[in-house]
Amino acid sequence: MLDDFQFRLHLLTYIQKHDGEWYWYQLDRALSATIGLNGRQLMKELDALRTAGLIKSQEVAGRSYYFITDEGRRVVAVSSKSQ
């Protein structure tokens, strides 16, 4: 089981990998298949990452696409160096 930090790092890494390509539903399907996350939990985590300035979203045709910010990239880079 992932703790909150590990999960958010996993989510950040996933968003970085698909930077701006995926919208909420695609993230939800991919993450629910890999770590058993439900949609409500995903929205809570995305909101927390957005509030922390680690990701941003852009609405396109009624869908929110997710992008990692420079600060989010820094967190991923620092965390991968320490592991």
SEMINU-236445 format. One line per field, with one value per residue: x negated, y negated, z of N, C-alpha, C in turn; residue number from 1. Coordinates in Angstrom, 2 decimals, decimal comma. Layout:
N
nc1 = X / ...
nc2 = Y / ...
nc3 = Z / ...
cac1 = X / ...
cac2 = Y / ...
cac3 = Z / ...
cc1 = X / ...
cc2 = Y / ...
cc3 = Z / ...
seq = NUM / ...
***
This chain:
83
nc1 = -0,85 / -0,56 / -1,82 / -0,59 / -2,47 / -4,03 / -2,04 / -1,18 / -3,53 / -3,78 / -1,50 / -2,19 / -4,44 / -3,21 / -1,54 / -3,52 / -4,72 / -2,71 / -2,23 / 0,10 / 1,46 / 3,46 / 6,77 / 9,01 / 10,61 / 9,07 / 6,77 / 8,01 / 8,91 / 6,45 / 5,07 / 6,85 / 6,73 / 4,09 / 3,45 / 5,78 / 7,38 / 10,15 / 12,48 / 13,30 / 11,27 / 9,13 / 9,83 / 9,65 / 6,89 / 5,78 / 6,73 / 5,32 / 2,67 / 2,79 / 3,41 / 1,06 / -0,59 / -1,88 / -0,82 / 1,15 / 4,26 / 6,02 / 8,87 / 10,38 / 12,64 / 14,60 / 13,23 / 10,85 / 7,50 / 4,34 / 1,29 / -2,13 / -3,82 / -6,72 / -7,64 / -6,50 / -7,95 / -10,46 / -10,08 / -9,62 / -12,11 / -13,95 / -12,96 / -13,35 / -16,11 / -16,73 / -15,97
nc2 = 1,19 / -2,20 / -5,11 / -8,48 / -10,37 / -8,77 / -7,93 / -10,38 / -11,16 / -9,11 / -9,68 / -12,26 / -11,60 / -10,04 / -11,94 / -13,63 / -11,96 / -11,75 / -14,36 / -16,77 / -15,30 / -13,63 / -13,50 / -13,80 / -11,39 / -9,50 / -9,39 / -8,42 / -5,84 / -4,58 / -4,71 / -3,48 / -0,93 / -0,22 / -0,80 / -0,61 / -2,86 / -5,01 / -7,20 / -9,43 / -9,60 / -10,16 / -12,71 / -14,20 / -13,97 / -15,13 / -17,74 / -18,45 / -18,36 / -20,35 / -22,60 / -22,74 / -23,63 / -21,91 / -20,70 / -21,68 / -22,39 / -22,37 / -23,38 / -21,91 / -21,67 / -20,89 / -19,07 / -18,41 / -18,69 / -17,55 / -18,92 / -18,92 / -21,12 / -23,33 / -23,26 / -20,85 / -19,09 / -19,47 / -18,37 / -15,67 / -15,06 / -15,52 / -13,65 / -11,24 / -11,14 / -10,77 / -8,21
nc3 = 0,00 / -0,84 / 0,78 / 1,45 / 0,38 / -1,35 / -3,09 / -4,21 / -5,45 / -7,31 / -8,85 / -9,78 / -11,33 / -13,27 / -14,48 / -15,46 / -17,35 / -19,26 / -20,01 / -20,39 / -22,28 / -21,40 / -20,07 / -17,22 / -17,09 / -18,49 / -16,88 / -14,56 / -15,39 / -16,00 / -13,54 / -11,76 / -12,71 / -12,19 / -9,46 / -8,04 / -7,48 / -6,82 / -8,54 / -6,96 / -5,04 / -6,72 / -7,71 / -5,35 / -4,81 / -7,14 / -6,83 / -4,49 / -5,42 / -7,35 / -5,78 / -4,33 / -6,28 / -8,00 / -10,21 / -13,07 / -14,66 / -17,76 / -19,41 / -22,12 / -24,62 / -22,74 / -21,17 / -18,64 / -18,95 / -17,80 / -16,60 / -15,66 / -13,47 / -13,36 / -10,73 / -9,91 / -11,55 / -10,41 / -7,85 / -8,52 / -9,68 / -7,52 / -5,69 / -7,06 / -7,12 / -4,46 / -3,95
cac1 = 0,00 / -1,32 / -1,41 / -0,15 / -3,56 / -4,37 / -0,96 / -1,22 / -4,71 / -3,38 / -0,57 / -2,98 / -5,26 / -2,28 / -1,15 / -4,69 / -4,90 / -1,66 / -2,03 / 1,05 / 2,10 / 4,57 / 7,74 / 9,33 / 11,11 / 7,95 / 5,99 / 8,81 / 8,88 / 5,10 / 4,71 / 7,70 / 6,26 / 2,77 / 3,36 / 7,10 / 7,87 / 11,46 / 12,58 / 13,38 / 9,92 / 8,30 / 10,16 / 9,07 / 5,44 / 5,49 / 6,95 / 4,21 / 1,48 / 3,02 / 3,30 / -0,36 / -1,31 / -2,67 / -0,19 / 2,19 / 5,16 / 6,56 / 10,14 / 10,47 / 13,86 / 15,29 / 12,40 / 9,68 / 6,23 / 3,42 / -0,10 / -3,00 / -4,48 / -8,16 / -7,80 / -6,21 / -9,11 / -11,53 / -9,75 / -9,87 / -13,57 / -14,58 / -12,52 / -13,99 / -17,54 / -16,88 / -15,57
cac2 = 0,00 / -3,43 / -6,19 / -9,67 / -10,95 / -7,85 / -7,97 / -11,67 / -11,11 / -8,21 / -10,45 / -13,31 / -10,94 / -9,64 / -13,16 / -14,09 / -11,05 / -12,02 / -15,80 / -17,46 / -14,40 / -12,89 / -14,20 / -13,12 / -10,02 / -8,64 / -9,18 / -7,57 / -4,46 / -4,05 / -4,55 / -2,48 / 0,38 / 0,11 / -0,85 / -0,47 / -4,16 / -5,34 / -8,55 / -10,44 / -9,72 / -10,82 / -14,15 / -14,77 / -14,05 / -16,13 / -19,05 / -18,71 / -18,66 / -21,66 / -23,60 / -22,82 / -24,21 / -20,88 / -20,46 / -22,62 / -21,78 / -23,26 / -22,91 / -21,88 / -20,97 / -20,32 / -18,10 / -18,97 / -18,03 / -17,82 / -19,24 / -19,09 / -22,44 / -23,27 / -22,83 / -19,42 / -18,40 / -19,52 / -17,39 / -14,34 / -14,90 / -15,40 / -12,40 / -10,09 / -11,13 / -10,30 / -6,79
cac3 = 0,00 / -0,92 / 1,68 / 0,71 / -0,38 / -2,44 / -4,07 / -4,94 / -6,31 / -8,41 / -9,68 / -10,45 / -12,35 / -14,33 / -15,20 / -16,20 / -18,48 / -20,24 / -19,79 / -21,23 / -23,24 / -20,81 / -19,24 / -15,98 / -17,28 / -18,86 / -15,65 / -13,68 / -15,90 / -15,87 / -12,13 / -11,10 / -13,16 / -11,64 / -7,99 / -7,43 / -7,05 / -7,37 / -9,09 / -5,90 / -4,47 / -7,72 / -7,73 / -4,12 / -4,98 / -8,17 / -6,20 / -3,57 / -6,23 / -8,00 / -4,71 / -3,98 / -7,41 / -8,66 / -11,51 / -13,49 / -15,63 / -18,78 / -19,93 / -23,58 / -25,05 / -21,59 / -20,47 / -17,96 / -19,24 / -16,70 / -16,92 / -14,50 / -13,44 / -13,10 / -9,34 / -9,90 / -12,13 / -9,42 / -6,80 / -9,08 / -9,85 / -6,20 / -5,08 / -7,71 / -6,74 / -3,09 / -3,82
cc1 = -0,89 / -0,86 / -1,08 / -1,25 / -3,91 / -3,30 / -1,01 / -2,43 / -4,42 / -2,46 / -1,30 / -3,82 / -4,40 / -1,85 / -2,32 / -4,89 / -3,92 / -1,28 / -1,09 / 1,79 / 3,38 / 5,49 / 8,14 / 9,73 / 9,98 / 7,04 / 6,71 / 8,74 / 7,50 / 4,75 / 5,58 / 7,26 / 4,93 / 2,73 / 4,72 / 7,70 / 9,27 / 11,49 / 12,60 / 12,01 / 9,01 / 8,57 / 9,56 / 7,57 / 5,05 / 5,68 / 5,81 / 2,94 / 1,59 / 2,86 / 1,84 / -1,20 / -2,16 / -2,11 / 0,74 / 3,08 / 5,65 / 7,81 / 10,13 / 11,69 / 14,55 / 14,50 / 11,20 / 8,46 / 5,20 / 1,98 / -0,89 / -3,65 / -5,98 / -8,44 / -7,51 / -7,35 / -10,28 / -11,30 / -10,02 / -11,38 / -14,27 / -14,21 / -13,17 / -15,47 / -17,72 / -16,51 / -16,66
cc2 = -1,25 / -4,42 / -7,42 / -10,26 / -10,07 / -7,89 / -9,26 / -11,73 / -10,23 / -8,97 / -11,55 / -12,72 / -10,53 / -10,85 / -13,69 / -13,25 / -11,36 / -13,50 / -16,43 / -16,58 / -13,78 / -13,80 / -13,29 / -11,66 / -9,06 / -8,36 / -8,22 / -6,11 / -3,83 / -3,78 / -3,55 / -1,08 / 0,76 / 0,11 / -0,85 / -1,75 / -4,40 / -6,82 / -9,65 / -10,69 / -10,47 / -12,32 / -14,85 / -14,96 / -15,08 / -17,54 / -19,42 / -19,07 / -20,02 / -22,78 / -23,81 / -23,41 / -23,20 / -20,47 / -21,61 / -21,88 / -22,84 / -22,62 / -23,03 / -21,04 / -20,24 / -19,28 / -18,81 / -18,11 / -18,47 / -17,93 / -19,34 / -20,47 / -22,25 / -22,79 / -21,33 / -18,60 / -18,36 / -18,49 / -15,97 / -14,09 / -14,70 / -14,06 / -11,19 / -10,02 / -10,54 / -8,83 / -5,86
cc3 = 0,00 / 0,13 / 0,82 / -0,17 / -1,58 / -3,52 / -4,89 / -5,86 / -7,53 / -9,39 / -10,45 / -11,59 / -13,54 / -15,16 / -16,02 / -17,46 / -19,61 / -20,24 / -20,83 / -22,23 / -22,70 / -20,01 / -18,08 / -16,18 / -17,63 / -17,67 / -14,71 / -14,12 / -15,69 / -14,41 / -11,41 / -11,50 / -12,49 / -10,12 / -7,30 / -6,89 / -7,61 / -7,77 / -8,05 / -5,27 / -5,44 / -7,75 / -6,51 / -4,27 / -6,04 / -7,62 / -5,27 / -4,34 / -6,91 / -6,97 / -4,31 / -5,12 / -8,17 / -10,02 / -11,83 / -14,47 / -16,59 / -19,36 / -21,45 / -23,94 / -23,90 / -20,81 / -19,86 / -18,25 / -18,20 / -17,17 / -15,62 / -14,60 / -13,24 / -11,67 / -9,21 / -10,47 / -11,13 / -8,32 / -7,30 / -9,19 / -8,52 / -5,56 / -5,73 / -7,40 / -5,34 / -2,91 / -4,24
seq = 1 / 2 / 3 / 4 / 5 / 6 / 7 / 8 / 9 / 10 / 11 / 12 / 13 / 14 / 15 / 16 / 17 / 18 / 19 / 20 / 21 / 22 / 23 / 24 / 25 / 26 / 27 / 28 / 29 / 30 / 31 / 32 / 33 / 34 / 35 / 36 / 37 / 38 / 39 / 40 / 41 / 42 / 43 / 44 / 45 / 46 / 47 / 48 / 49 / 50 / 51 / 52 / 53 / 54 / 55 / 56 / 57 / 58 / 59 / 60 / 61 / 62 / 63 / 64 / 65 / 66 / 67 / 68 / 69 / 70 / 71 / 72 / 73 / 74 / 75 / 76 / 77 / 78 / 79 / 80 / 81 / 82 / 83
***
